[in-house]
Amino acid sequence: SENIYSSPSNPVPGDEFYEALDDPAPSLTTATRPATHPAKPLTRADRAEREYRRCVEQFTQSLWPCDVTKATKIAAFQACAEHANDQDTSDKNVKGWLKTCLPAYHRKEKAAVNMAMVHFRTLTQATSASQAKKQYIQQCRQLATFNSTCFQIRTPSLSDKVLTHGIVAVSPKSVVQLNEMREVIETWPLKELVKVNDSKSLLQLVFQDGSSLSMMTQQTQDIQFVIAQQMKKIAILV
């Protein structure tokens, strides 16, 4: 059956980590505190740590799918941030850490774990925990599927006789088509989506440049709902 990948989704010293966030820290308070005792505003370190933990949760739960090259590098940054100072960094231990840092769909791939370990060994030679966390956030933000809602789809070939499995990701900025290996095939700006054709067997997205994405999926309504919600956000920002 078709599965939806995602649903609408200790302070660390070192200025290089704080700078991972583009906007200044807002004056947020903890809602669980009584109103008569205002909570201390979040610091830049608090906000950076919160964003790091959010990225770890989303990425390791396979909600931002990506190819093995990107996944192994991101996993290595997390392992470096959390285990670089551990005394026992034997291959067995490192592989165990990296398996928890990789998305579920890459954890059983021996080649992926080995590739991530090479990255980890290189990073630990000259990368601090705070630098690794900053890089982790930046690497996640560079993913085509960052902050997206992803759906499994099947796309017809040119002959229309063979259906190819893949993924479509809808983010506040774009619509991304990925193949079964989670490699990006094509990306369209969401704001350039001009038409959605919905038939019983096919969902088609048409863009300003005349290109289109046709897909078969059991989640037609879910995809259209996510697109509508993201388009509303665009309209508000314009």
C-alpha positions as CSV (number, residue, x, y, z in Angstrom):
1,S,0.0,0.0,0.0
2,E,1.0,3.6,-0.5
3,N,2.6,5.2,2.5
4,I,3.0,8.8,3.5
5,Y,6.5,9.5,4.5
6,S,6.0,12.7,6.5
7,S,3.3,14.7,8.2
8,P,3.3,18.5,8.2
9,S,6.5,18.3,10.7
10,N,21.8,21.2,26.8
11,P,22.9,24.5,25.3
12,V,26.0,24.1,23.3
13,P,28.9,26.6,23.5
14,G,30.5,28.1,20.5
15,D,29.4,31.0,18.2
16,E,29.9,28.8,15.1
17,F,26.9,26.6,16.3
18,Y,24.6,29.6,17.0
19,E,25.3,30.9,13.5
20,A,23.6,27.8,12.1
21,L,20.4,29.7,12.5
22,D,19.7,32.5,10.1
23,D,17.3,34.5,12.2
24,P,17.9,35.8,15.7
25,A,16.5,33.9,18.7
26,P,12.9,35.0,19.4
27,S,11.6,35.8,22.9
28,L,9.8,32.5,23.4
29,T,8.8,31.1,26.8
30,T,8.0,27.6,28.0
31,A,4.2,27.2,28.0
32,T,4.2,24.8,30.9
33,R,5.4,27.5,33.4
34,P,2.7,29.3,35.4
35,A,1.8,32.7,33.9
36,T,2.7,34.4,37.2
37,H,6.3,33.1,36.8
38,P,7.5,34.0,33.3
39,A,10.0,31.6,31.9
40,K,13.5,32.7,30.8
41,P,13.6,33.5,27.1
42,L,15.3,31.0,24.9
43,T,18.9,31.8,24.1
44,R,20.6,31.4,20.7
45,A,22.2,28.2,22.1
46,D,18.8,26.8,23.1
47,R,17.3,27.6,19.7
48,A,20.2,26.0,17.8
49,E,20.1,22.9,20.0
50,R,16.3,22.7,19.4
51,E,16.8,22.9,15.6
52,Y,19.5,20.3,15.7
53,R,17.3,17.9,17.6
54,R,14.4,18.5,15.2
55,C,16.6,17.8,12.2
56,V,17.9,14.6,13.8
57,E,14.4,13.3,14.5
58,Q,13.1,14.1,11.1
59,F,16.1,12.8,9.2
60,T,16.6,9.5,11.1
61,Q,12.9,8.7,10.9
62,S,13.2,8.8,7.1
63,L,11.0,11.8,6.7
64,W,13.4,13.7,4.5
65,P,14.5,11.0,2.0
66,C,17.8,11.4,0.1
67,D,20.4,9.4,-1.7
68,V,23.0,7.3,0.0
69,T,25.8,9.8,-0.6
70,K,24.1,12.6,1.2
71,A,22.7,10.3,3.9
72,T,26.1,8.9,4.9
73,K,27.6,12.4,5.2
74,I,24.8,13.7,7.4
75,A,24.9,10.6,9.6
76,A,28.6,11.1,10.1
77,F,28.1,14.6,11.3
78,Q,25.6,13.4,13.9
79,A,28.0,10.6,15.1
80,C,30.8,13.1,15.3
81,A,28.7,15.5,17.3
82,E,27.6,12.9,19.8
83,H,30.5,10.4,20.0
84,A,33.7,12.1,18.9
85,N,35.0,12.3,22.5
86,D,34.1,8.7,23.4
87,Q,37.1,6.6,24.4
88,D,36.2,3.5,22.5
89,T,35.9,4.4,18.8
90,S,36.5,0.9,17.5
91,D,34.9,0.0,14.1
92,K,32.3,-2.1,15.8
93,N,31.1,0.8,18.0
94,V,31.3,3.4,15.3
95,K,29.2,1.2,13.0
96,G,26.6,0.8,15.8
97,W,26.4,4.5,16.2
98,L,26.1,5.2,12.5
99,K,23.3,2.7,12.0
100,T,21.2,4.8,14.4
101,C,22.2,8.0,12.6
102,L,21.2,6.8,9.2
103,P,17.6,6.8,7.9
104,A,16.0,3.4,8.2
105,Y,16.2,2.6,4.5
106,H,20.0,2.8,4.5
107,R,20.7,1.1,7.9
108,K,20.9,-2.4,6.4
109,E,23.2,-1.4,3.6
110,K,26.7,-2.5,4.5
111,A,28.2,-0.2,1.9
112,A,26.3,2.8,3.3
113,V,27.5,2.1,6.9
114,N,31.1,1.8,5.6
115,M,30.9,5.0,3.6
116,A,29.6,6.8,6.7
117,M,32.4,5.5,8.8
118,V,35.0,6.9,6.4
119,H,33.3,10.3,6.7
120,F,33.2,9.9,10.5
121,R,37.0,9.1,10.8
122,T,37.8,12.2,8.7
123,L,35.5,14.5,10.6
124,T,36.8,13.5,14.1
125,Q,40.3,14.6,13.2
126,A,39.4,18.3,13.1
127,T,35.7,18.9,13.8
128,S,34.3,19.9,17.2
129,A,30.9,18.8,18.5
130,S,29.5,22.3,18.0
131,Q,30.9,22.5,14.5
132,A,29.4,19.1,13.6
133,K,26.0,20.1,14.9
134,K,26.1,23.3,12.8
135,Q,27.1,21.3,9.7
136,Y,24.4,18.8,10.4
137,I,21.7,21.5,10.3
138,Q,23.2,23.0,7.2
139,Q,23.4,19.7,5.4
140,C,19.8,18.9,6.3
141,R,18.7,22.4,5.0
142,Q,20.4,21.7,1.7
143,L,18.3,18.6,1.1
144,A,15.8,18.9,-1.7
145,T,13.2,17.2,0.7
146,F,13.9,19.5,3.7
147,N,10.7,20.4,5.5
148,S,8.7,18.5,2.9
149,T,5.8,16.0,3.0
150,C,6.7,12.9,1.0
151,F,4.5,10.4,-0.8
152,Q,5.3,7.1,-2.6
153,I,4.1,7.2,-6.2
154,R,4.3,5.4,-9.4
155,T,5.1,7.2,-12.7
156,P,4.3,5.9,-16.2
157,S,7.1,5.4,-18.6
158,L,7.1,7.0,-22.1
159,S,5.5,3.8,-23.4
160,D,2.9,3.9,-20.6
161,K,3.3,0.2,-20.2
162,V,5.7,0.2,-17.2
163,L,5.2,2.0,-13.9
164,T,8.3,3.2,-12.1
165,H,8.2,3.5,-8.3
166,G,9.4,6.8,-6.8
167,I,8.6,9.6,-4.4
168,V,7.1,13.0,-4.7
169,A,8.0,15.6,-2.0
170,V,6.1,18.8,-1.5
171,S,7.8,21.5,0.5
172,P,7.0,25.2,1.1
173,K,9.3,26.0,-1.8
174,S,9.1,23.2,-4.3
175,V,7.8,20.0,-5.7
176,V,10.5,17.3,-6.0
177,Q,10.4,14.0,-7.9
178,L,12.8,11.3,-6.6
179,N,13.4,7.9,-8.0
180,E,13.4,4.6,-6.1
181,M,17.0,5.2,-5.0
182,R,15.9,8.6,-3.5
183,E,17.9,10.5,-6.1
184,V,16.4,13.8,-7.3
185,I,15.1,13.5,-10.8
186,E,13.5,17.0,-11.2
187,T,12.5,20.0,-9.0
188,W,9.9,22.6,-9.7
189,P,9.2,25.8,-7.7
190,L,5.9,25.3,-6.0
191,K,4.8,28.9,-6.8
192,E,5.0,27.9,-10.5
193,L,2.4,25.2,-10.2
194,V,-0.6,26.4,-12.4
195,K,-2.9,23.4,-12.6
196,V,-3.7,20.1,-11.0
197,N,-5.5,17.5,-13.1
198,D,-7.1,14.7,-11.1
199,S,-8.6,11.6,-12.7
200,K,-9.4,8.3,-11.2
201,S,-6.2,6.7,-12.2
202,L,-3.7,9.6,-12.6
203,L,-2.7,12.8,-10.8
204,Q,-1.0,15.4,-13.0
205,L,0.8,18.6,-11.8
206,V,1.3,21.2,-14.6
207,F,3.9,24.0,-14.2
208,Q,4.3,27.4,-15.9
209,D,7.1,26.2,-18.2
210,G,4.8,23.6,-19.7
211,S,6.4,20.7,-17.9
212,S,4.3,18.3,-15.8
213,L,4.5,15.4,-13.4
214,S,2.1,12.6,-13.8
215,M,1.8,10.0,-11.1
216,M,-0.4,7.1,-9.9
217,T,-1.1,7.0,-6.2
218,Q,-3.7,6.1,-3.7
219,Q,-3.1,9.4,-1.8
220,T,-4.4,11.8,-4.4
221,Q,-6.4,13.7,-1.9
222,D,-3.6,13.9,0.6
223,I,-1.2,15.3,-2.0
224,Q,-3.7,17.9,-3.1
225,F,-4.4,18.9,0.5
226,V,-0.6,19.4,1.2
227,I,-0.2,21.4,-2.0
228,A,-3.2,23.6,-1.1
229,Q,-1.8,24.2,2.4
230,Q,1.7,25.1,1.1
231,M,0.2,27.4,-1.6
232,K,-1.7,29.3,1.1
233,K,1.6,29.9,2.9
234,I,3.1,31.3,-0.3
235,A,0.1,33.6,-0.8
236,I,0.5,35.0,2.7
237,L,4.2,35.7,2.1
238,V,3.7,37.4,-1.2
